[in-house]
Amino acid sequence: MKLHSFIQRGFAVLVTALPCAPEASADSVTISPFRDTTLFESDPNANLGNSDLVAGSVAGGAKARGLWEFDIPASIPAGSIIDSVLFEVGVIRQSNLNQPSAYALHRFLKDWTEGSGGTGAGSNGSPALAGETTWNSQFSGTTPWSVPGGQAGVEYTATASATGPSISSANITYAISSTPALVADAQAWLDAPAGNHGWFFLATNEATGGTARRFSSSEAPGAGLSPRITVQFTPVPEPAGLGSTLGGAAALLGLHRRRRR
């Protein structure tokens, strides 16, 4: 048999013998925040990383903005495909003015720290320690934001990755359904964890006083309404037995060479 014919047949045998990868099945995991904090315009040098989280505007118009980060690679195998992301958080308190508002998740672009300011539900924070994140500073004492409270397009994406429904109540679970942008965020963080700085949580009409609401956090679960994301994903299995198949092909080629001698 000519060598090129043998090689052609060998490749045909190899392709036929390659085991098919098992069909991947979707899986689901619920992930709690790795860290969270609040930026308060009314207390621009205070840190609120050890209490519930606030978003919206108080009666006087001062804004509050929340930050959440979820450690996705710790819960989902590398190489998986993210299919959907559902965000849920408990609404545990609202402004006396009780103005309705929707809330949105914007991908955050800069690093930040949770900090230790504030203790217990309802706290407005404590004077920031060195390096803690505040309304004025990415890291207190060293690095200010480009503008106080963060700037769209610089500290966070101007376009929201997902927006939830408008609400005018508390003691409920607030859900933001999956969107392609939310899935893309989670996929990017799974594939390149160093780029994970979480989501900025903003009221869509934060210029309206009375839209502020307090939400559950990792330190303040709010009667069990803990913040969480539920991620549907599909693991990508590797073909089994590839090494043994290639080894067999190599042995076949060696046998042919010995016969030709």
Rosetta blueprint (number, residue, H / E / L):
1 M L
2 K L
3 L H
4 H H
5 S H
6 F H
7 I H
8 Q H
9 R H
10 G H
11 F H
12 A H
13 V H
14 L H
15 V H
16 T H
17 A H
18 L L
19 P L
20 C L
21 A L
22 P L
23 E L
24 A L
25 S L
26 A L
27 D E
28 S E
29 V E
30 T E
31 I E
32 S L
33 P L
34 F L
35 R E
36 D E
37 T E
38 T E
39 L E
40 F E
41 E L
42 S L
43 D L
44 P L
45 N L
46 A E
47 N E
48 L E
49 G L
50 N L
51 S L
52 D L
53 L E
54 V E
55 A E
56 G E
57 S E
58 V L
59 A L
60 G L
61 G L
62 A L
63 K E
64 A E
65 R E
66 G E
67 L E
68 W E
69 E E
70 F L
71 D L
72 I H
73 P H
74 A H
75 S L
76 I L
77 P L
78 A L
79 G L
80 S L
81 I E
82 I E
83 D E
84 S E
85 V E
86 L E
87 F E
88 E E
89 V E
90 G E
91 V E
92 I E
93 R E
94 Q E
95 S L
96 N L
97 L L
98 N L
99 Q L
100 P L
101 S E
102 A L
103 Y E
104 A E
105 L E
106 H E
107 R E
108 F E
109 L L
110 K L
111 D L
112 W L
113 T L
114 E L
115 G L
116 S L
117 G L
118 G L
119 T L
120 G L
121 A L
122 G L
123 S L
124 N L
125 G L
126 S E
127 P E
128 A L
129 L L
130 A L
131 G L
132 E L
133 T L
134 T L
135 W L
136 N L
137 S E
138 Q E
139 F E
140 S L
141 G L
142 T L
143 T E
144 P E
145 W L
146 S L
147 V L
148 P L
149 G L
150 G L
151 Q L
152 A E
153 G L
154 V L
155 E L
156 Y E
157 T L
158 A L
159 T L
160 A L
161 S L
162 A E
163 T E
164 G L
165 P L
166 S L
167 I E
168 S L
169 S L
170 A L
171 N L
172 I E
173 T E
174 Y E
175 A E
176 I E
177 S L
178 S L
179 T L
180 P H
181 A H
182 L H
183 V H
184 A H
185 D H
186 A H
187 Q H
188 A H
189 W H
190 L H
191 D H
192 A L
193 P H
194 A H
195 G H
196 N L
197 H L
198 G L
199 W E
200 F E
201 F E
202 L E
203 A E
204 T L
205 N L
206 E L
207 A L
208 T L
209 G L
210 G L
211 T L
212 A L
213 R E
214 R E
215 F E
216 S L
217 S L
218 S L
219 E L
220 A L
221 P L
222 G L
223 A L
224 G L
225 L L
226 S L
227 P L
228 R E
229 I E
230 T E
231 V E
232 Q E
233 F E
234 T E
235 P L
236 V L
237 P L
238 E L
239 P L
240 A L
241 G L
242 L H
243 G H
244 S H
245 T H
246 L H
247 G H
248 G H
249 A H
250 A H
251 A H
252 L H
253 L H
254 G H
255 L H
256 H H
257 R H
258 R H
259 R H
260 R H
261 R L
